[in-house]
Amino acid sequence: MPPLHEMASPFPCGLCGLDGRRGPDNQWSNQFRALYCVGLDTSQPRLSGVNFCRRFVSNVFPPLPHQRYDEGLDFSTYIQLHPHGPPSPQELQTLPNWAWGFHFHDSCWRLLEQASAPAPVDLKLLWRILHSIPYAASLPLWGHNFGGLYLGSRRENRGGDRFVILGGSSGLIIPSACHDPFEIPELKTRLDQHRIKNDGTALTDEKSMPITPTSTGTSDPFSSLPGELREIILTYVDSEDILSFRLSSRAVAATPLSQYFFQSRFWSGRELGFYFDGFLLSPAEKIGIDWRGLYRSSKERIKYNMVGLGERNRLRIWKQTIQPLTQAMHEITKLSALKGKPESDWPQESDENPGGTWKSIESLHYLDPELVGAIQRQSIQVEIELPSSNIEAIHVSFVDFFGTKYISGLAFETENGEDIEIGYIKPGSEEPLLVEACLEGYV
């Protein structure tokens, strides 16, 4: 391991984009974990322990996820992380235990764990994603600028727009980005203010406003349903449609808007689905919440933009990275293994491909290599041989990733019923393309 004074400063977090900041109030931003692999074996990604990354003392981590820097561990047992991809054969000869991967704040990682609960974060699946998308200096390029942490600016004598990193060495600071996204005191205070009181006053649902339904009991299809089922149906109705729905049915009008109904307003994809702390709470924390009061308070705060800096930072990370990432991981679990025969799992270096599998992407010119390092991606060639019989249809598999729909695989259906597949297939969700003429070739 190189001397401490030769070690680089912390790289940005792959979930929030912020690097380590110095100061007594920002200790959270200097506590990092790493998701890493050793050597060329990418089948067993590992989560490191937590290290406190100081200036010139970084990129070293306790090897096991339960270990922490403040537990008196032997520093010689730490791993050193090389962030620029898998090692070359020469590097493996000099350092057989070459570890490489991505950095994450411990707070941001715990937020990802909370969003993935009750299941643990799938390390292999997350590594598969990180291993496939472009990245710069171990910072994944998710397709956004981390909420303004990377600002476009005109670089003289270079031409074009570049990105400037706002880090510890920059004089430009977004105040909300300095707040711990996991520990937010103002959110805890607000939840404590909306707990059901010991006397049960908040537990009693309010009586519904006087409504004169237009339907009669005999023609009302909801009158035969039990109240519990009507309550469940109400949770799937948008808030702006509730009044019209209750006017159309006497039975629905008599069904009170319960705590369960107001809790449904915070479900993912619902009216306050973006209001992250409503559904990132642990099961124990959800017990006893006055969801009606929290709903009204949240609507008022949003209306008048009364959101604290800590809330802004957590909402930034949630909306831009955590939520789409957890959704993408759910989508990718539906994909098959890679269909087709790769030319090589690890293409050898050559004059045309000096970096082997890992190559720079020249089209991503808007990131300054002097600031973030060379842009990297993984590429792999897969070949199939189509049969001589006619192709009757092509079935296309898609995957949603960070709000964009991508083609993940193709299945060619032949006239004799044989299917030839390439890429990642999503069984049961393929979209067919009929081939009306003979398909002579495919590129």
JOLIN-V907911 format. One line per field, one symbol per residue. ss: DSSP state (@ for helix, = for strand, . for the rest). phi: phi as a letter, one per 30 degrees, with the letter a starting at -180 (. if undefined). burial: b if it has 9 or more other C-alpha atoms within 8 Angstrom, else e. A space follows every 50 residues. Layout:
# JOLIN-V907911
ss->???
phi->???
burial->???
This chain:
# JOLIN-V907911
ss->...@@@.................@@@@@@@========..=======..= ==.=..=..==......=@@@...@@@.====......@@@@@@....== =====@@@@@@@@@@@......@@@@@@@@....==..==.....@@@.= ====......=====.........@@@@......@@@@@@@@@.=..... @@@.......................@@@@@@@@@...@@@@@@@@@..@ @@@.....@@@@@@...........@@@....@@@@..=.@@@@@@@@@@ @@@.....@@@@@@@@@@@@@@@@@@@@@@@@......=.==........ .......===........@@@@..====...==.......========== =..===========....=====.......====.........
phi->.deddcddddddddccidcdcckdcbdedccccbcbbcicdcdbdbcddc bcdcdibbibbddcdddbdcciddddddccccdcjdddedddddbecdcb lbcbeeddddddddddeddddddddddedddccdabhicdcdjbchijdc cdbdcdiciidbccdcbdccdcbcedddcddccbeddddddddccddddi dddddddddebcdcccddcdddddddeddddddddccdedcdddddddbd dddddddddddddddcdeicecdddeddbcddeddddidddddddddddd ddechcbddddddddddddcbdddddddddddddddddcjcddadbedda ddbdcidcbdcdddddcdedcciddbacbbcbbbcddddddcabcccbbd bhibccdcabbcccdcidcccbiccceibdcdbdcdbdcdabc
burial->eeeeeebbbbbbbbbbbbbbbbeeebbbbbbbbbbbbbbeeeeebebbbb bbbbebbbbbbbbebebbbeeebeeeebbbbbbeeebeeebbeeeeebbb bbbbbbbbbbbbbbbbeeeebebbbbbeeeebbbbbbbbbbeeeebeebb beeebeeeeebbbbbbbbeeeeeeebbbbbbbebebbeeebeebbbeeee eeeebeebeeeebebbeeebebbeeeeeebbbebbeebeeebeebbbbbb bbbebbbebbbbbbbbbeebbbbbebebeebeeeeeeebbbbebbeeeee bbeeeeeebbbbbbbbbbbbbbbbbbbbbebbeebbeebbebbeeebebe eebeebbbbeeeeeeebbeeebbebbbbebebbeeeeeebbbbbbbbbbb bbeeeeebbbbbbbbeeeebbbbbbbbeebeeeebeeeeeeee
